[in-house]
Amino acid sequence: MKFSWFLKRLLLVGFFAVILVGLIIFGRGYRINVEQKSLNATAILVANSTPDGAKIYVNGQLKGATDSNIFLPPGEYSIQIKKDGFTPWEKTMRIKGEWVANVNPNLFPLNPSLSPITSLGIVKAVASPTGGKLILLTKASDEQKSGVYQLDNNRLPLSIINPLKLIAQDSAFGLDYNPDPATITFSPDEKQMLITFTSASGLASKTYLLDIDALAQNALDVSQSVDVVKAAWDQQRAKNIKKVLETYKKPFPKVAENFYIISFSPDEKKILYTVKNPSSLPIIIKPRLIATNQTEEARDLVPGELYVYDKTEDKNFKIDVPISENVTNTPPVIWYTDSNHLIINRETDIAVIDYDGTNKRALYSGPFKPDFLSVTSDGKLFILANLNPENNEFPDVYAVGIK
């Protein structure tokens, strides 16, 4: 009797153990091949997209719609994500058994929307390094509307509180106000700015210090001490960069001393940069991670090329965008809000590219001024455009909806 009870319990435990092992094997991607009478390892393709509901093609065959998990035998596959009305996305991936491969592309609309943000007539527009503040210079017949404005990019354009503020009328600068050739330098915390006006002859210039968040202020002439102010700001900016680099695994901060860092991604996990001298980027994470981005890396670095480093996967990619030989000249590339894409100003149109240099797609090819481009906090683009040049002398700021 006792033996029978023990045997039943043993069989029950064995049954649940077999079920548990089966679930573990199934969860790791193993499947029974009836034809070959074998247990084969498979991989899982986790396919998501923004927006979802996009069709998933594997080697040209429709396999489902996002968001989905697709089991595939090991091999190399062409993955395509397509949705009507949106730019397609594709990538070639080599997948091994038991891997979980993730794809999560942003699909951008083929026909972006266009919404006016200002109606002042903008002579010059400059975005702060983080894109959080826009400085707009106007020259209007109405003296009350002519001057330097700040557009708070961290507020939605349709916010109840008007994000556009007049921080200094042109009268605050006397006869020095000449907005078109003006240059603007932001403080590291983007709370102050230096604005330099050059005379029409180009022989004389004056620099003023402004508080970006103040209203209708008197401009402070700092022409005699501008070099001191800029030096202090450069020193603080270098400290800020060093602080972010300290979050990266060693020896990367030491290697980055050869970098000219253009910008960190919004989440500070990626760096857009070029190099001062030829060098090689060593492997930082050992052993290397599996099931990571499979785009070919570029770890032999040369000046004049643009790169993105991803600290999460220790991957480095070349970005095929022409840049100036002078490393201090900012290239026409800015981060998108998701930290996974770069926005490229190609002068004739605006494009987007994945952070690994793949999937370059045109976003906007309508009218715009090529000397200004910014990304809003909610994922739109800010451009300058004059849609009615017969009636308007200067362009205005427009938001391009690409989500």
C-alpha positions, 0 to 999 in steps of 0.5 A, a space after each residue: 500500500 505504501 509502495 503504491 502510494 510512493 509510486 503514484 507520487 513518484 510518477 506524478 513528480 516525474 510527469 510534472 518534471 517532464 512538463 517543466 523540462 518541455 516548457 523550458 525547451 520550448 521557451 528556448 526555441 526548440 521544436 520537433 521536426 516530424 519529417 526528420 524525427 529530431 528536436 531542432 533549435 530555433 530562434 525567436 524574432 520579436 518584431 515590433 514597430 511604431 506604429 504597430 499593425 505593420 506587415 512582417 516579411 521574412 525572405 519576401 514571405 508574409 509571416 504576420 503583423 507587428 507586434 508578433 513573435 516568429 519562430 525561425 530556424 537558424 540562418 540568414 534572413 531578409 526582414 522587412 516591415 511594411 505599412 501602407 502610408 509609411 516608409 518601409 524598413 528592412 534589414 538582413 539578419 543572421 540568427 542562431 539557435 536559441 537567440 531572441 532577435 529584436 526588431 523595433 523600427 519607427 515607420 515614418 509617414 510618407 505624407 508628413 503634416 505641416 503646421 505653422 508655429 510663428 507668424 512674425 517673419 523670422 530672419 534667423 533661427 538657431 537651436 540650442 545644442 540640446 534642441 530645448 530652446 530656439 532663438 528667433 531673430 525678427 526685423 519687423 516694421 512694428 518695433 514692438 515685435 522686432 527683436 530676439 524671441 525664445 521658443 521653448 521646445 520643451 512645451 508642446 506648440 499647442 500648449 495653453 501657455 504660449 511658448 514664444 517669448 520676446 526676450 529683447 526688443 531690437 531697441 535694446 541693442 541700439 544701432 547694432 541690431 543686424 539679425 541676418 549675420 548674427 552669431 549665437 553661443 549658448 551657455 552649457 546650461 542653456 540659460 544664457 546666450 551670447 549674441 554677436 552682431 556684425 556691422 554691414 561693413 563686416 569691420 566691427 562687431 559687438 557681443 551682448 549677454 542675454 538671459 534666455 528666460 527673461 522677458 524684454 530685458 536690457 542687453 548687457 554689452 560684454 564685447 570687452 570680456 567675451 573671450 573670458 565668458 566663452 572660456 568659462 563656458 567651454 571649461 564647464 562644457 568639458 566638465 559636463 562631457 567628462 561627467 557623462 563619459 564617466 558612466 561609460 565602461 573603461 577604457 572608453 573615457 580614455 579612448 574618447 580623448 581623441 574624439 570630437 564629440 558632436 552630441 550625445 543621444 537624448 538618453 546619453 547611451 550613444 555618441 555622435 562623433 568624429 576623431 582628431 587623429 587616426 586610431 582604433 577603438 578597442 573592444 570594451 565589453 568582453 566577452 562580446 554580447 550575443 543577439 546584438 545589432 549585426 550591422 557591420 562595425 567600423 572600429 578603425 577610425 579616421 578623421 573626416 568620417 562620422 561615427 556613432 558609438 553605442 555603449 549598451 552593446 559596445 558597437 561602433 558604426 560609420 554614418 555615411 554623411 559628408 562632413 567638413 574637414 574642420 572637426 569644429 564645424 557641426 555636421 548637418 545631423 541631429 538626434 531624433 527623440 528616440 535616441 535610435 535615429 538621426 535626422 539629416 539635413 540634406 539641403 534639398 530634403 530632410 532624411 532619417 537614418 537608423 543610428 547604425 547607418 542603415 535605412 536612410 529614408 526621405 522624411 520631408 522634401 517640401 520647401 524649407 530653408 536649409 540653414 535651420 533644422 530642429 527636433 521638437 520634444 514630441 518628435 516633430 521637426 521644426 523648419 523655416 519656410 516661406 510658403 507665400 513669398 509674394 506676400 511675406 518677406 521672411 519665412 516662419 517656423 513650421 512643425 513637420 509631423 512625422 509620427 
